Amino acid sequence: MNLQRGDLLRVVVVGGGIGGAELVRNAATKEGLELVLVEPKERIECQALYPDYLGGKVEIEDMTAPLDPFCRKMNVAHAKDRATRIDLDDKRITCEKNDLDYDLLVLAPGAVQNYFGVEGAERAFSINTLEDTVKARRFVEKSRPKRIAIIGSGPTGIETACFLAENTSSAIFVVEMMDRLLPTLSRNASILMEKVLGGKGVEVLTNKQVRSIREGGVTFVDGESLDCEMTIWTAGIRPAPLIESLDLPKRSGWLLCDQYLRVQGREDVFAIGDCAWIEIGGKLATKTGMEAEIQAKHTARNLARVAKGTDLKPYSIRASTESPVALITTGCGCAVGIYGDLCVPIPKRIIYTFKSWIDKSFVRRFK
Ligand SMILES: Cc1cc2nc3c(=O)[nH]c(=O)nc-3n(C[C@H](O)[C@H](O)[C@H](O)COP(=O)(O)OP(=O)(O)OC[C@H]3O[C@@H](n4cnc5c(N)ncnc54)[C@H](O)[C@@H]3O)c2cc1C
């Protein structure tokens, strides 16, 4: 199959978050490729630092880098635009402002918050985007809510609870639908985190499914309710709307990839990061920044192989759902490290220093 139209392979990358930006950074130095990045935002953002920002520990400059100077430095065109439709037969992307043609397409538009149809949930605060996190921090600082409910006890919910417990005098509640905290991680991690949150005075409510969110509180499916002046929704993500609109193979809504991180059945469409379902050798890739970054580097090398006409190399998953890796900040300058069933017995300063270094150095490499 001849993928190329001109002298260079025109690669359009949709989404300049962790996966897309890292792919561009790595692919820009490869021969035979002409890169275009489609990203409506002006800055590359490191979501891993949003809870720190909410707690007032970092500022916007620490967790973002401007996209235009980076693209200029890498000699990559930045279309400050949002892709709305993709014609896979004509290899044409319709954006809000302009249309673009491609030889190869890399989809990296990430995910958006999933409210699972819970009544009133979209009115809750969220820390899934920078704008939402800025709004949440302003509310905390100005309104000083007495009681804050955090819905969802994944790593984001836990970090949010720890930062708010450390930096406010609010009563903090963590609400989890399952029977334990951190339900996607090991039981050891749940036990450790229960102790950590207990030590900070955070109240944990497990087996509590939210039925609706109203001003002033949360109502549960079992009929009970929790009064609070602020509710922060951290429970779950779904694919970006663009992915939902594409007629491509999917699993649970995510783009189904082959071992080369191409969308199944397509030689010209790659998918990386949160938007992709990557299952190789019985392992399923986690939706984390760490995985998105490694997938991006691998895909950049494979794009160069397509340009050279050599065979693609299969991807090997690093952080899978069966042995997930997580560094979770617990406030007071400490964090815990979890790898599969293993976790450190108490939060450590050195782990926070390491996590903070990873997150901030991701941002620095684009400056
Ligand atoms: C609060 C929070 C904390 C987290 N903490 C950690 C952590 O500590 N460690 C970790 O490994 N992971 C963490 N994650 C997960 C990590 O941030 C994601 O897995 C990672 O960002 C996924 O990268 P991505 O490139 O797929 O998507 P994103 O980084 O979300 O980037 C997607 C980009 O695509 C753009 N886009 C969307 N639609 C379109 C369109 N139609 N056209 C053009 N552009 C589009 C968006 O504007 C965005 O910039 C955290 C996530 C959150 C929300």
The ligand as an ORCA input file, in Angstrom:
! r2SCAN-3c Opt
* xyz 0 1
  C      -6.143     15.140     37.595
  C      -5.339     14.087     36.863
  C      -4.178     13.593     37.437
  C      -3.422     12.622     36.773
  N      -2.286     12.152     37.365
  C      -1.503     11.277     36.703
  C      -0.283     10.826     37.266
  O       0.081     11.227     38.378
  N       0.475      9.958     36.555
  C       0.083      9.508     35.327
  O       0.823      8.718     34.712
  N      -1.073      9.903     34.771
  C      -1.881     10.772     35.423
  N      -3.063     11.192     34.868
  C      -3.478     10.633     33.577
  C      -2.762     11.325     32.425
  O      -2.844     12.722     32.572
  C      -3.397     10.882     31.111
  O      -3.361      9.486     31.046
  C      -2.632     11.484     29.939
  O      -2.750     12.879     29.953
  C      -3.156     10.928     28.620
  O      -2.465     11.549     27.595
  P      -3.195     11.792     26.182
  O      -2.182     12.414     25.306
  O      -3.873     10.569     25.737
  O      -4.361     12.827     26.501
  P      -4.269     14.314     27.050
  O      -3.008     14.560     27.764
  O      -5.559     14.531     27.776
  O      -4.257     15.212     25.741
  C      -5.312     15.215     24.814
  C      -5.226     16.504     24.014
  O      -6.060     16.377     22.883
  C      -6.704     17.619     22.643
  N      -7.938     17.343     21.886
  C      -9.063     16.722     22.308
  N      -9.957     16.649     21.309
  C      -9.379     17.223     20.231
  C      -9.825     17.465     18.890
  N     -11.041     17.093     18.484
  N      -8.985     18.104     18.040
  C      -7.732     18.470     18.462
  N      -7.267     18.278     19.719
  C      -8.087     17.665     20.583
  C      -6.970     18.164     24.051
  O      -7.132     19.582     24.012
  C      -5.720     17.727     24.783
  O      -4.726     18.718     24.776
  C      -3.849     12.145     35.504
  C      -5.029     12.655     34.921
  C      -5.761     13.613     35.588
  C      -7.036     14.163     34.963
*
